[in-house]
């Protein structure tokens, strides 16, 4: 392939997308569109100035979402010979026919309930020897039931705006150490490819069900990439830092990686593997918690870095009524639902759920 030289200034000066170049943490160049964004958002991105704090923690080859003056932006970083290139894309929250989608999800949940009831009646009509003999025929049905529950739950979350979710979410004081310990104990028997550690103490104001859903989605992505998933929770100033790393797994294909952060509608949901709708849900859940999420694609796998504001122990009343286990409708633990695309059928024992 022949090489040619292109003047970056000549190209980017005429682009509508805001672009800036930085080297060693110092801005070297910004195009006209970036100058306009700088004026509207109050950023200081002039050449010779340090990178704004909102960009300083982004590594190379990273896709992140940042909110500037109340507007969400996708930010992509790429290493070049001259430094790190930052490309901005404004995100538009387009309607997905949410009311029709939610109505459809309600109908699917109703049908699933009827299906489970019929399955329960069939199971109860059999003698114990028949139940044991046919267990391996029932288990795939329960796994598919869990997969459909996951699809419905993800769709309900996906089509609702963040304002809609805020009107119905259920936040409380959440001890991240307790959350990490529960994930380690619950996922340990399911897979030896997961480890979780947390510093002590860390408390956030969060909806535990939603936060677990996001974290389990990130774990699933790593397991499907074929690597070992390590989750580390630690304090970073006034924020909780949640880092999920896939060690030894496959990196994302560049085509898939470039589509991250542009919204679920534009994601390619027909390709096998990769981060698609699940990543969009994770971004939405972290934003709901006043947090951020960034994805870095490395040679040995993917690293996802999330941040959520910490609270002091006396900011919120303790949540003494928290349940010991979180379940979806139908009595299926959320770990079995969220990991249903990965776990083998043996973990969906019909005798355990029907007895």
C-alpha positions as CSV (number, residue, x, y, z in Angstrom):
1,X,0.0,0.0,0.0
2,X,1.4,3.4,-1.0
3,X,1.8,6.1,1.7
4,X,0.8,9.7,1.3
5,X,1.1,12.8,3.5
6,X,-2.0,14.7,4.6
7,X,-2.0,17.9,6.5
8,X,-4.1,17.4,9.6
9,X,-4.9,21.1,10.0
10,X,-6.1,21.4,6.4
11,X,-8.4,18.4,6.9
12,X,-9.8,19.1,10.4
13,X,-10.1,22.8,10.1
14,X,-13.1,22.3,7.8
15,X,-14.8,19.5,9.7
16,X,-18.0,20.1,11.7
17,X,-16.8,17.6,14.4
18,X,-14.9,19.2,17.3
19,X,-11.3,17.8,17.3
20,X,-8.2,18.6,19.4
21,X,-4.7,17.2,19.5
22,X,-2.7,16.9,22.7
23,X,0.8,15.8,23.5
24,X,2.1,15.1,27.1
25,X,-1.2,16.4,28.5
26,X,-0.9,19.8,26.7
27,X,-3.2,20.9,23.9
28,X,-1.4,21.3,20.6
29,X,-4.2,22.0,18.2
30,X,-8.0,22.5,18.1
31,X,-10.2,23.0,15.0
32,X,-12.8,25.7,14.5
33,X,-15.6,23.4,15.7
34,X,-13.7,22.7,18.9
35,X,-13.2,26.4,19.5
36,X,-17.0,26.9,19.2
37,X,-17.6,24.0,21.6
38,X,-15.0,25.5,24.0
39,X,-16.9,28.8,24.0
40,X,-20.3,27.2,24.6
41,X,-19.1,24.9,27.4
42,X,-16.5,27.1,29.1
43,X,-13.6,24.7,28.5
44,X,-10.1,26.0,28.1
45,X,-8.7,24.0,25.2
46,X,-6.6,26.6,23.5
47,X,-3.2,25.5,22.2
48,X,-0.6,25.5,25.0
49,X,-3.1,24.9,27.8
50,X,-3.3,21.7,29.9
51,X,-5.9,19.2,28.9
52,X,-9.2,19.9,30.7
53,X,-9.8,17.6,33.7
54,X,-12.8,16.1,32.0
55,X,-10.4,14.6,29.3
56,X,-7.2,14.2,31.3
57,X,-8.1,10.7,32.6
58,X,-8.9,9.2,29.2
59,X,-6.3,6.8,27.8
60,X,-5.5,6.2,24.2
61,X,-7.8,4.1,22.0
62,X,-10.7,4.9,24.3
63,X,-14.4,5.6,23.7
64,X,-16.2,7.5,26.5
65,X,-19.2,9.7,27.0
66,X,-18.9,13.1,28.6
67,X,-21.5,15.7,29.4
68,X,-20.7,19.2,28.4
69,X,-23.1,22.1,29.3
70,X,-25.9,19.5,29.8
71,X,-25.3,17.9,26.4
72,X,-23.9,14.3,26.1
73,X,-20.9,13.8,23.8
74,X,-19.1,10.7,22.6
75,X,-15.3,11.2,22.9
76,X,-12.9,9.0,20.9
77,X,-9.1,9.0,21.5
78,X,-6.5,7.8,19.1
79,X,-2.7,7.8,19.2
80,X,-0.9,9.5,16.4
81,X,2.7,10.4,15.7
82,X,2.0,13.9,16.9
83,X,0.1,13.0,20.1
84,X,-3.4,11.9,21.1
85,X,-6.3,12.9,18.9
86,X,-9.6,13.6,20.6
87,X,-12.7,13.5,18.4
88,X,-16.1,14.7,19.7
89,X,-19.6,13.6,18.5
90,X,-22.8,15.1,19.9
91,X,-25.3,12.4,20.9
92,X,-28.9,12.7,20.1
93,X,-31.4,10.7,22.2
94,X,-33.8,9.6,19.4
95,X,-37.2,8.1,20.3
96,X,-37.5,4.3,19.9
97,X,-41.3,4.2,20.2
98,X,-40.9,3.6,23.9
99,X,-44.5,3.4,24.9
100,X,-45.2,0.7,22.3
101,X,-42.0,-1.1,23.3
102,X,-42.9,-1.0,27.0
103,X,-46.4,-2.2,26.2
104,X,-44.9,-5.1,24.2
105,X,-42.5,-5.9,27.1
106,X,-45.5,-6.1,29.5
107,X,-47.2,-8.5,27.2
108,X,-44.1,-10.6,26.8
109,X,-43.7,-10.8,30.6
110,X,-47.4,-11.9,30.9
111,X,-46.8,-14.6,28.3
112,X,-43.6,-15.7,30.1
113,X,-45.6,-16.0,33.3
114,X,-48.1,-18.2,31.7
115,X,-45.4,-20.3,30.2
116,X,-43.7,-20.8,33.5
117,X,-47.0,-21.7,35.1
118,X,-47.7,-24.4,32.5
119,X,-44.2,-25.7,32.9
120,X,-44.7,-25.9,36.7
121,X,-48.0,-27.8,36.3
122,X,-46.4,-30.2,33.9
123,X,-43.5,-30.8,36.2
124,X,-45.8,-31.3,39.2
125,X,-47.9,-33.8,37.3
126,X,-44.8,-36.1,37.0
127,X,-43.6,-38.6,39.6
128,X,-40.2,-38.1,41.0
129,X,-38.5,-40.7,38.9
130,X,-39.9,-39.0,35.7
131,X,-38.7,-35.6,36.9
132,X,-35.2,-36.9,37.4
133,X,-35.2,-38.8,34.1
134,X,-36.3,-35.7,32.1
135,X,-34.4,-33.0,34.0
136,X,-31.9,-32.5,31.1
137,X,-34.9,-31.9,28.8
138,X,-36.3,-29.2,31.1
139,X,-33.1,-27.3,31.8
140,X,-32.7,-25.8,28.3
141,X,-36.3,-24.5,28.6
142,X,-35.4,-22.7,31.9
143,X,-32.2,-21.3,30.4
144,X,-34.2,-19.9,27.4
145,X,-36.8,-18.5,29.8
146,X,-33.9,-16.7,31.6
147,X,-32.5,-15.3,28.3
148,X,-35.9,-13.9,27.3
149,X,-36.2,-12.3,30.7
150,X,-32.9,-10.6,30.1
151,X,-34.0,-9.4,26.7
152,X,-37.2,-7.9,28.1
153,X,-35.5,-6.3,31.1
154,X,-32.8,-4.8,28.8
155,X,-35.4,-3.5,26.3
156,X,-37.4,-1.8,29.1
157,X,-34.2,-0.1,30.3
158,X,-33.1,0.8,26.8
159,X,-36.2,2.6,25.6
160,X,-36.8,4.7,28.7
161,X,-35.1,8.1,29.0
162,X,-33.0,8.8,32.0
163,X,-35.7,11.1,33.3
164,X,-38.2,8.2,33.1
165,X,-35.9,6.0,35.0
166,X,-35.3,8.6,37.7
167,X,-39.0,8.7,38.4
168,X,-39.1,5.0,39.2
169,X,-35.6,4.0,40.4
170,X,-35.0,3.0,44.0
171,X,-31.7,4.4,45.3
172,X,-30.4,3.7,48.8
173,X,-27.1,3.8,50.6
174,X,-25.0,1.0,49.1
175,X,-21.8,-0.5,50.6
176,X,-19.6,-1.3,47.6
177,X,-17.6,-3.7,49.6
178,X,-20.7,-5.7,50.4
179,X,-21.7,-5.6,46.7
180,X,-18.2,-6.8,45.7
181,X,-18.3,-9.7,48.2
182,X,-21.7,-10.8,47.0
183,X,-20.6,-10.8,43.4
184,X,-17.6,-12.8,44.3
185,X,-19.6,-15.4,46.3
186,X,-22.4,-15.6,43.7
187,X,-20.2,-15.8,40.6
188,X,-17.5,-18.0,42.1
189,X,-19.5,-21.3,41.8
190,X,-20.6,-20.3,38.3
191,X,-17.2,-19.6,36.8
192,X,-13.6,-19.6,37.9
193,X,-12.8,-16.9,35.4
194,X,-13.9,-14.1,37.7
195,X,-12.4,-12.3,40.6
196,X,-13.5,-9.2,42.5
197,X,-11.7,-7.0,45.1
198,X,-12.7,-3.8,46.8
199,X,-11.1,-1.3,49.2
200,X,-12.7,-0.6,52.5
201,X,-14.8,1.4,53.1
202,X,-16.7,2.8,50.1
203,X,-20.4,3.9,50.1
204,X,-22.4,5.3,47.2
205,X,-26.0,6.4,46.7
206,X,-27.3,3.8,44.1
207,X,-30.1,1.6,42.9
208,X,-28.5,-1.8,43.7
209,X,-30.5,-3.7,41.1
210,X,-29.6,-1.4,38.3
211,X,-25.9,-1.2,39.3
212,X,-25.7,-5.0,39.5
213,X,-27.3,-5.2,36.1
214,X,-24.6,-3.0,34.6
215,X,-21.7,-4.8,36.4
216,X,-23.0,-8.2,35.4
217,X,-23.3,-7.0,31.8
218,X,-19.6,-6.0,31.9
219,X,-18.7,-9.4,33.4
220,X,-20.6,-11.2,30.6
221,X,-18.8,-9.2,27.9
222,X,-15.4,-10.3,29.4
223,X,-16.4,-13.9,29.7
224,X,-17.7,-14.0,26.2
225,X,-14.4,-12.5,25.0
226,X,-12.7,-15.6,26.3
227,X,-10.6,-14.1,29.1
228,X,-10.4,-13.9,32.9
229,X,-12.5,-11.0,34.2
230,X,-11.1,-9.0,37.1
231,X,-13.2,-6.3,38.8
232,X,-11.4,-3.8,41.1
233,X,-13.3,-1.2,43.2
234,X,-11.2,1.5,44.9
235,X,-11.4,5.0,46.1
236,X,-10.3,7.8,43.7
237,X,-10.7,11.1,45.6
238,X,-14.4,11.7,46.1
239,X,-15.3,9.0,43.6
240,X,-15.6,5.2,43.6
241,X,-13.5,3.8,40.7
242,X,-14.8,0.5,39.3
243,X,-12.4,-1.1,36.8
244,X,-13.5,-4.3,34.9
245,X,-10.6,-5.8,33.0
246,X,-10.6,-8.8,30.6
247,X,-7.2,-10.5,31.0
248,X,-6.1,-12.7,28.1
249,X,-9.3,-12.2,26.1
250,X,-9.8,-11.1,22.6
251,X,-9.8,-7.3,21.9
252,X,-12.9,-5.9,20.2
253,X,-12.8,-5.6,16.4
254,X,-12.2,-2.1,15.4
255,X,-15.5,-1.9,13.5
256,X,-17.3,-2.9,16.7
257,X,-15.2,-0.6,18.9
258,X,-15.8,2.5,16.6
259,X,-19.6,2.0,17.1
260,X,-19.5,2.2,20.8
261,X,-21.2,5.2,22.4
262,X,-23.2,6.2,19.4
263,X,-26.5,4.9,20.7
264,X,-28.2,1.5,20.6
265,X,-30.0,2.2,17.3
266,X,-26.8,2.5,15.4
267,X,-25.1,-0.5,17.0
268,X,-24.8,-3.7,15.0
269,X,-26.9,-6.1,17.0
270,X,-26.7,-8.9,14.4
271,X,-23.0,-9.6,14.9
272,X,-22.0,-12.4,17.3
273,X,-20.1,-11.4,20.4
274,X,-18.8,-8.0,21.3
275,X,-20.3,-5.1,23.2
276,X,-23.6,-3.9,21.7
277,X,-26.8,-3.0,23.5
278,X,-25.4,-4.1,26.8
279,X,-22.7,-1.5,26.8
280,X,-25.3,1.2,26.0
281,X,-27.3,0.1,29.0
282,X,-24.2,0.3,31.2
283,X,-23.5,3.9,30.1
284,X,-27.1,4.8,30.8
285,X,-27.0,3.2,34.3
286,X,-23.7,5.0,35.2
287,X,-25.1,8.3,34.0
288,X,-28.2,7.7,36.1
289,X,-25.9,7.5,39.1
290,X,-24.1,10.8,38.2
291,X,-21.1,8.7,37.0
292,X,-19.1,8.1,33.9
293,X,-17.9,5.1,31.9
294,X,-15.0,4.7,29.5
295,X,-13.9,1.7,27.4
296,X,-10.3,1.0,26.4
297,X,-9.5,-1.6,23.8
298,X,-6.1,-3.2,24.4
299,X,-4.2,-6.0,22.7
300,X,-5.0,-8.5,25.5
301,X,-8.6,-7.5,26.0
302,X,-11.0,-4.7,27.1
303,X,-10.9,-2.5,30.1
304,X,-14.0,-0.6,31.3
305,X,-13.5,2.1,33.9
306,X,-16.5,3.5,35.7
307,X,-16.7,6.3,38.3
308,X,-19.6,7.0,40.8
309,X,-19.6,9.7,43.4
310,X,-18.9,8.5,47.0
311,X,-21.0,9.7,49.9
312,X,-20.2,10.0,53.6
313,X,-21.6,7.4,56.0
314,X,-24.0,10.0,57.5
315,X,-25.3,11.5,54.2
316,X,-28.1,9.0,53.8
317,X,-29.9,6.7,56.2
318,X,-28.9,3.1,56.3
319,X,-30.8,0.7,54.1
320,X,-31.7,-1.9,56.7
321,X,-34.4,-3.5,54.6
322,X,-32.1,-4.5,51.8
323,X,-32.8,-8.1,50.5
324,X,-30.1,-10.7,50.8
325,X,-30.8,-11.9,47.3
326,X,-32.1,-10.1,44.2
327,X,-34.3,-11.9,41.8
328,X,-36.2,-11.3,38.7
329,X,-39.9,-12.1,38.4
330,X,-40.2,-15.9,38.3
331,X,-37.8,-16.4,41.1
332,X,-34.7,-16.6,38.9
333,X,-31.5,-15.1,40.5
334,X,-30.3,-12.1,38.5
335,X,-26.8,-13.7,38.0
336,X,-28.4,-16.6,36.1
337,X,-30.5,-14.2,34.0
338,X,-27.7,-11.7,33.1
339,X,-25.2,-14.5,32.3
340,X,-27.7,-16.7,30.5
341,X,-25.8,-16.1,27.2
342,X,-22.7,-17.7,28.7
343,X,-23.6,-20.2,31.4
344,X,-24.1,-23.9,30.4
345,X,-27.6,-25.5,30.8
346,X,-26.5,-27.5,33.8
347,X,-26.8,-24.3,36.0
348,X,-30.5,-24.1,35.1
349,X,-31.7,-27.1,37.1
350,X,-35.4,-27.5,36.9
351,X,-35.6,-29.4,40.1
352,X,-34.1,-26.6,42.1
353,X,-36.5,-24.0,40.9
354,X,-39.7,-26.1,40.7
355,X,-39.5,-28.0,44.0
